[in-house]
Amino acid sequence: MTEPRTVRDLMRTPVTTVERHAHLAAAAYLMMRAGETALVVTTDDEAHRPIGIITDTDISIAVARGSDVNEARIDELIGPGPVTAPPGTTPAEAAEIMLAAHIRHLPVVEDGRLVGIIDITDACRALLDADQGAP
């Protein structure tokens, strides 16, 4: 196998998504079922554009602050639109983006549509493999 040259080679699909008006309990359940630490929050329309990201850390902080996960909604936690990258982004560029934005998950977007996701571990692994000349 050749080394990944872009995030398209690294990204995981399909991406587990959640609707912005869902309860935090639903997000936690989806994360557990999918074995993920983040979900991409998408628009309610047919386009399913990414509008945010919710992580296990976000849910933990909400619980620590006393939020009821069966009452609190995802859109109460997410900030402005997520930092994203196009599929042609290199692993090094993706790592730089995540480090600069202080994030661990990077949705991959093409023509406004969510096509995959990578995390900091994926980018680091690709960089280490390339550095070590892994096949």
Buried (B, 14 or more C-beta within 10 A) or exposed (E): EEBBEBBBBBBBEEBBBBBBEBBBBBBBBBBEEBEBEBBBBBEEEEEBBBBBBBBBEBBEEBBEEEBEBEEBBBBEBBEEEBBBBBBEBBBEBBBEBBEEEEBBBBBBBBEEEBBBBBBBEBBBBBBEBBEEEEE
